[in-house]
Amino acid sequence: MLKVVSTKQVRLGMFIHELKGSWIDHPFWKKAFKLEDSTDLKKLHASAIKEVVIDTSKGLDVLQEVALDKPNEQQLPISKPIEEPQAIHQTAQVKRVTAAEERVRAKQVISASRKAVTSMFNDARMGKAIKAEAAMQFVDDIADSVSRNEGALISLVRLKTKDDYTYMHSVAVCALMVALGKELGMSESDVKQAGLAGLLHDIGKAAVPIDVLNKPGALTDDEFSMVKLHPERGHELLIQANITDPVTLDVCLHHHEKVNGTGYPHRLQGDAISLFARMGAVCDVYDAITSNRPYKEGWEPGVSLQRMAQWAGHFDDVVFKAFVKSVGIYPIGSMVKLKSGRLAVVIDQSPKSLLTPIVKVFFSTKSKTRLPVEVLDLSKGSANDAIVGHEDPVFWGVHDVDKLWAE
C-alpha cells in the first residue's frame, strides 16, 4: 500500500516510492528505492523534501506510535514503481577546490587530451588501430579534474576554436559524461566507462571528409547523409581496433537516438536506448550547442539548458535533470540578471545550492553602463542579491563574457 508520510517519519528499511516536491530539491536521482543506507537517510532528512510516498508492501511502515498520531495519512492507489537501470554507488571523495584553482591543472589536461584525440582521429583516418589504453589515461586525468571541481574543465573546453571542434568536442563529452555519471551515483568503474565512451563517441567522424565537417555553410542533403553515417562508421572502426567494451560501442552507435524514436541510426525508443547512450545524447548535444562551430556561434550555457528542456521527446527526463544538476542550473560562463538590475557572469558553483552560484557583477541594466567588476557569493546573506533569470549577452551588446569568467 502506498502512503504519504512526513520526511521526519522516514526510517531505514522503508521503500521510497516517490519523493514529493521540486526535483531540484531531491537528494537522489532515483525515483523508487529501498532506504538501507544511514548516509542516504541523513541526506533525506537534511533536504528540502517535506513528504515522501512509501510502499509498505515493499518495506517498513511508519512506527506504530507515530502512525497513531497521524490518523489522516493519505492512502494512494497502488502503482508499480519505476525500475531504475543503474544501482547507486558511492565514489571516493576528493577535496573540492575553486574553479580558478582547478583551471590551472585543467588547461594542462585539455592540452594533452587534445593532442591525443587529434592523433587518434588521424590514425583512424589512415586506417591505423585506435589505442584505447592510451585514451584511458586521459579519461583518468579528466575524471580527477572533474572530481576536484565539476565545472572548471567543462567550462574551459567549451572555448574550443571552430577548427578544433571535432577533436575538443570528444574531450568535452568525456568530461560531461564523467560529471553526469557522478551525479547519477555510478560506481567509479562505471564513471570511467562513461568517460571513455564519451571520448570515443564521435570517432566515426574520422571517416567524414574534413571539408564537410568544417564547412561554414549549410550542408547539402548528400553531405548531411554522409555525416549521419558517423555512428555506424565509428562502431566499425572500434571493432576493427579490437575495442570490445560494450558501453563504448553502444554510446558510439546510439548517441543520436531520441527517446521518442525519431533519432538515428536505428530509431530506438524509450528504454530500448541504454542508460549510457541516453547520457551520451544529452552530453553530445549540450557541448554542440554551447560551442562555436564553423556554421554557427554557440549559445550561452544557461540559455542552452532552457532550450534543451523544451525539446519534448528528445532526452530521457531523469537523465536530463541529473545533467542539469551536474553542470549547474547556472553553469560557469552563464550570464544572469540579478534582482538589483545588474548583470553578472557565473564563475563557480556554490557547494550550498545550485541556485546561489558565485558570480562576477559587471553591468547595470538601469544605466546601461559597465560597473567595476565585483565578485559576489550569492550563497552568503551579505550578498543581498539573487538571480532572477538568464540573459543573452547579444541582447545587451556584451561580447567579452568568456573573458570575464575565464580570467
C-alpha positions, -999 to +999 in steps of 0.1 A: +000+000+000+012+035-009+012+061+019+022+098+021+043+104+052+064+132+066+101+131+058+107+131+096+089+098+099+111+081+073+134+053+087+158+027+074+140-003+058+113+018+042+107+016+004+106+051-011+081+051-039+083+088-046+100+120-033+074+147-033+084+183-042+106+200-068+131+176-085+159+201-079+155+196-041+158+158-044+190+144-028+188+113-050+184+107-087+163+075-082+126+077-082+120+045-063+143+026-039+146+008-006+163+030+020+191+009+035+220+034+040+221+056+070+240+082+049+211+083+025+187+088+054+207+117+067+206+132+032+169+129+030+163+144+065+186+174+056+169+180+022+141+204+014+117+175+008+089+176+033+070+145+023+076+111+006+054+083-006+063+049+009+052+015-003+045-006+028+043-038+007+080-035-002+094-021+030+087-010+066+057+012+076+059+041+100+064+033+136+031+024+153+032+052+178+038+077+151+011+063+130-015+068+158-007+105+158-013+107+121-049+094+116-054+113+083-024+099+063-033+099+026-039+065+010-029+063-026-038+038-052-011+012-058+011+016-088+042-001-100+074+019-091+098+028-118+127+004-120+160+023-123+186+009-148+216+015-126+224+009-089+237+037-068+272+036-055+294+059-035+325+071-053+357+082-035+356+117-020+381+142-034+387+176-018+369+203-038+389+233-050+377+265-066+372+267-104+400+293-106+424+269-088+414+239-109+417+258-143+455+258-140+456+220-140+426+217-163+444+236-190+472+211-189+448+182-191+429+197-220+462+204-239+474+168-235+440+154-243+437+175-274+469+161-288+459+125-280+425+128-296+438+146-327+464+118-331+436+092-325+415+107-353+444+109-377+453+073-370+417+063-377+417+082-410+448+064-421+435+030-411+457+026-381+445+009-349+429+031-322+448+027-289+421+026-262+447+021-235+463+055-241+428+071-242+420+056-208+449+076-192+433+108-203+399+097-191+415+092-156+430+127-158+397+143-169+378+124-142+403+136-115+398+172-126+360+169-126+363+155-091+382+185-078+358+210-094+329+198-116+328+230-138+364+241-144+375+218-172+340+216-187+337+254-190+372+257-204+369+230-230+337+248-243+361+276-255+373+255-284+381+271-317+360+263-348+388+243-363+393+223-331+357+215-326+357+179-338+386+169-315+378+190-285+341+180-286+353+145-277+372+158-247+342+179-236+317+150-239+341+128-219+342+154-191+304+158-192+298+121-191+321+118-161+303+146-143+269+131-152+279+096-141+290+110-107+257+129-103+238+096-111+257+079-083+275+054-105+304+034-093+339+046-101+344+020-128+311+029-145+320+066-144+353+058-161+335+036-187+311+065-194+341+088-198+358+065-223+326+062-242+324+100-243+360+103-256+354+078-284+317+085-292+324+106-323+354+086-337+333+078-368+337+114-379+372+104-389+355+088-419+339+121-429+359+144-451+373+173-431+359+199-456+324+186-449+330+186-411+343+222-412+320+235-439+310+271-428+276+270-446+246+246-447+253+210-457+237+196-488+214+166-485+242+143-496+267+158-472+242+155-443+235+119-452+273+113-451+276+129-416+247+109-403+266+077-411+293+085-385+278+064-356+279+033-377+313+041-392+326+047-357+312+014-344+330-003-373+363+014-365+361+005-328+355-032-337+384-032-362+406-018-334+395-047-311+377-024-287+350-047-274+338-027-244+300-028-248+294+006-233+319+024-257+304+005-287+268+013-276+274+050-270+293+054-303+264+037-322+234+052-303+243+087-290+220+103-317+189+082-307+160+101-291+135+087-266+106+094-289+121+072-316+130+099-341+168+096-338+193+076-358+206+052-369+181+027-355+152+049-344+153+033-309+127+044-285+125+048-247+141+020-226+154+004-258+181+030-255+207+022-228+213+045-198+248+052-211+235+061-246+209+084-231+236+101-211+257+104-243+228+120-262+224+148-236+262+154-233+268+154-270+240+180-277+249+203-248+285+207-259+275+210-296+251+239-290+273+258-265+303+257-287+313+279-316+312+258-348+321+266-384+285+273-393+271+289-361+281+307-329+275+288-297+246+296-273+251+308-238+252+278-214+221+287-193+200+295-223+211+262-239+197+243-209+164+261-211+161+253-248+170+217-243+144+214-216+118+224-242+127+197-267+099+172-258+108+136-266+145+143-273+161+133-240+154+110-211+138+131-183+156+116-154+190+118-171+184+153-183+175+165-148+206+149-134+227+165-162+214+200-151+225+192-116+259+181-128+267+213-147+246+236-126+213+254-132+235+284-140+267+268-155+300+286-154+300+311-181+263+318-179+252+355-179+225+362-154+204+392-142+202+399-105+173+414-085+193+446-083+191+451-120+228+442-125+242+417-149+268+391-138+286+361-151+288+328-132+324+319-123+319+290-099+292+269-083+284+271-046+285+238-027+255+251-007+230+254-035+227+253-073+206+284-071+233+306-055+265+304-075+295+327-073+293+355-099+312+385-112+289+416-114+299+439-142+270+457-158+240+479-148+208+474-169+194+506-154+222+529-166+233+505-194+269+511-184+297+489-172+304+486-135+336+479-116+339+441-115+328+427-082+328+390-071+297+380-052+289+347-035+252+346-037+250+318-011+260+343+016+235+365+032+258+395+029+254+393-009+219+409-005+211+399-041+197+370-061+194+357-096+161+364-114+170+347-147+193+340-176+203+368-200+215+367-236+248+386-239+240+395-275+209+414-264+230+437-242+258+440-266+282+421-243+309+403-262+335+395-235+316+372-212+341+344-217+370+367-209+353+379-177+348+344-162+380+328-175+404+354-162 
